[in-house]
């Protein structure tokens, strides 16, 4: 968790993040969904990430259909700025994104030449949309790394008796705005401990909006 980016790794490029009206954002995304099945997010002048807007069954990426996983949140853009400033964090690495939602950060990590990207969420419809985005990413780019999606329920994860095998652990764990309550903080910490590889090079990178006593929750 980069609580003080300047002290820990140096500041990422400056950028302004206006407050988002969730209802207005949802309406905008639903309007886009009615027109096309894919929308584009311009990350830089040279990088445009394409995100699927619906499942093959027609379930749309929206708050009403997918909950928080159907909305693209500010923290994802902040995490992307960090990845763009330090692409070495993901290049050539095996990576998992927790609570990926729209999957923007994992999709960018794929473009930044991560060796493998696993996009995860607990909501089946969200994961179906993530897999559509992952398949699209491999179709339209020449990046060789693997990108795919899977269901990962944090409560089931922490109840598991055995730690994941080495092939199911990752050098990088990404997450953005996945903590909203004390129980979320505890679950995220437990999942990161299980999924992060036992390596000096392994790192968990989390960006989140500070809400109330959130730092105390994380600590």
C-alpha positions in Angstrom: 0.0 0.0 0.0 1.6 3.2 -1.1 0.5 5.5 1.7 3.3 8.0 0.9 4.3 7.5 -2.7 7.1 10.1 -2.6 8.8 8.5 0.4 8.3 5.0 -0.8 9.0 5.0 -4.5 8.9 8.5 -5.9 5.8 10.3 -7.1 3.9 9.1 -10.2 3.0 11.7 -12.8 0.6 14.4 -11.6 -3.0 14.0 -12.6 -6.3 15.5 -11.5 -9.1 13.2 -10.4 -12.4 14.9 -10.2 -15.1 13.6 -8.0 -17.3 11.1 -9.7 -21.1 11.0 -9.4 -21.8 7.2 -9.4 -25.3 7.5 -10.7 -24.2 9.7 -13.6 -21.3 7.4 -14.3 -23.6 4.4 -14.3 -26.0 6.1 -16.7 -23.1 7.0 -19.0 -21.9 3.4 -19.1 -25.4 2.0 -19.7 -25.8 4.5 -22.6 -22.6 3.3 -24.1 -23.6 -0.3 -23.6 -26.8 0.2 -25.6 -24.7 1.4 -28.5 -21.8 -1.0 -28.5 -20.4 -4.1 -26.8 -17.0 -2.7 -26.2 -15.8 0.7 -25.0 -12.3 2.2 -25.2 -10.4 3.8 -22.3 -7.5 5.9 -23.4 -4.7 5.4 -20.8 -2.0 7.4 -22.6 -1.8 8.9 -26.1 -0.4 5.6 -27.3 -2.3 3.1 -25.2 -6.0 2.5 -25.6 -7.5 -0.4 -23.5 -10.7 -2.0 -24.8 -13.2 -3.2 -22.2 -16.1 -5.5 -22.8 -19.5 -4.0 -21.9 -21.6 -7.2 -21.6 -21.5 -10.9 -21.4 -22.4 -13.2 -24.3 -25.8 -13.7 -22.6 -26.4 -9.9 -22.7 -25.7 -9.0 -19.0 -24.4 -5.4 -19.1 -21.5 -4.0 -17.1 -23.5 -1.6 -14.8 -24.1 -1.0 -11.1 -27.6 -2.5 -11.4 -26.4 -5.7 -13.0 -23.0 -6.3 -11.5 -22.8 -4.1 -8.4 -19.5 -2.3 -7.8 -17.8 -4.6 -10.3 -19.9 -3.0 -13.1 -18.4 0.5 -12.5 -14.9 1.9 -13.3 -13.7 3.7 -10.2 -11.2 6.5 -9.8 -8.6 4.3 -7.9 -8.1 2.2 -11.1 -6.9 5.3 -12.9 -4.5 6.1 -10.1 -3.1 2.6 -10.0 -2.7 2.8 -13.8 -0.6 6.0 -13.4 1.6 4.1 -11.0 2.1 1.2 -13.4 2.9 3.6 -16.2 5.5 5.3 -14.1 7.0 2.0 -13.0 6.4 -0.6 -15.7 9.1 -2.7 -14.3 6.7 -3.6 -11.5 4.8 -5.9 -13.9 7.0 -6.5 -17.0 7.8 -10.2 -17.2 5.9 -10.9 -14.0 3.0 -13.3 -13.2 0.2 -11.1 -11.8 -3.2 -11.4 -10.2 -5.8 -8.6 -9.9 -8.1 -9.0 -6.9 -11.7 -7.6 -7.2 -10.8 -6.7 -10.7 -14.3 -5.4 -11.6 -13.8 -3.8 -15.1 -10.2 -5.1 -15.2 -8.6 -1.9 -16.4 -5.5 -2.3 -14.3 -4.9 -5.9 -15.3 -5.5 -5.1 -18.9 -2.9 -2.4 -18.8 -0.5 -4.7 -17.0 -0.9 -7.1 -20.0 -0.1 -4.2 -22.4 3.0 -3.5 -20.2 4.2 -7.0 -21.0 3.3 -8.9 -17.8 4.1 -12.6 -18.4 0.7 -13.7 -17.1 -2.4 -11.7 -15.9 -5.2 -13.4 -14.0 -8.3 -11.1 -13.5 -10.4 -12.2 -10.6 -13.7 -11.3 -9.0 -16.4 -13.0 -7.0 -19.4 -12.2 -9.2 -19.9 -14.7 -12.1 -21.3 -12.1 -14.5 -18.3 -9.8 -13.8 -15.9 -12.6 -14.5 -17.7 -13.4 -17.8 -17.2 -9.8 -18.8 -13.6 -9.9 -17.7 -13.0 -13.0 -19.8 -14.5 -11.2 -22.8 -12.1 -8.3 -22.2 -9.2 -10.7 -21.8 -10.0 -12.5 -25.1 -10.3 -9.2 -26.9 -7.0 -8.1 -25.5 -5.3 -11.1 -27.0 -7.0 -10.7 -30.3 -6.1 -7.1 -30.9 -2.6 -6.8 -29.5 0.7 -8.6 -30.3 1.7 -8.8 -26.6 2.7 -12.4 -26.0 1.7 -12.6 -22.3 -1.3 -14.7 -21.2 -4.4 -13.0 -19.8 -7.5 -14.7 -18.5 -10.2 -14.4 -15.8 -11.5 -16.6 -13.0 -13.8 -16.5 -10.0 -12.1 -15.9 -6.7 -14.3 -15.6 -3.6 -12.3 -14.2 -0.8 -14.3 -15.9 2.0 -13.9 -19.3 0.3 -10.2 -18.5 -0.2 -9.4 -17.9 3.4 -11.4 -21.0 4.5 -9.2 -23.2 2.4 -7.1 -25.6 4.5 -4.1 -25.7 2.3 -2.0 -22.8 0.8 -2.2 -22.5 -3.0 0.5 -24.4 -4.9 3.4 -22.4 -6.4 1.7 -22.2 -9.8 -1.3 -20.5 -8.2 0.8 -17.8 -6.5 1.9 -14.6 -8.1 4.8 -12.2 -8.1 2.5 -9.2 -8.2 -0.9 -8.8 -6.5 -2.9 -5.7 -7.8 -6.0 -4.2 -6.2 -7.8 -0.9 -6.5 -10.5 0.4 -4.2 -11.5 -3.0 -2.9 -11.8 -2.1 0.8 -15.1 -0.6 2.1 -15.4 -2.2 5.6 -13.2 -3.8 8.3 -14.1 -7.3 7.1 -12.9 -6.4 3.6 -9.5 -5.3 5.0 -9.1 -8.5 6.9 -10.1 -10.6 3.8 -7.8 -8.7 1.4 -4.8 -9.1 3.8 -5.5 -12.9 4.1 -5.9 -13.4 0.3 -2.8 -11.4 -0.4 -0.8 -13.5 2.1 -2.1 -16.7 0.3 -1.6 -15.6 -3.3 1.6 -13.6 -3.1 4.7 -15.7 -4.0 7.3 -16.3 -1.4 10.0 -14.3 -3.1 12.0 -11.2 -2.4 10.8 -9.7 -5.7 7.1 -10.3 -4.9 5.0 -7.2 -4.1 1.4 -6.3 -3.5 0.3 -3.0 -5.0 -2.9 -1.5 -3.6 -4.6 1.9 -4.4 -7.7 2.9 -2.6 -9.8 5.9 -1.7 -9.4 6.8 1.9 -12.8 6.6 3.7 -13.0 7.6 7.3 -10.7 5.5 9.5 -9.6 3.3 6.7 -5.9 3.4 7.5 -6.6 2.2 11.0 -8.6 -0.7 9.4 -5.7 -1.6 7.2 -3.1 -1.4 10.0 
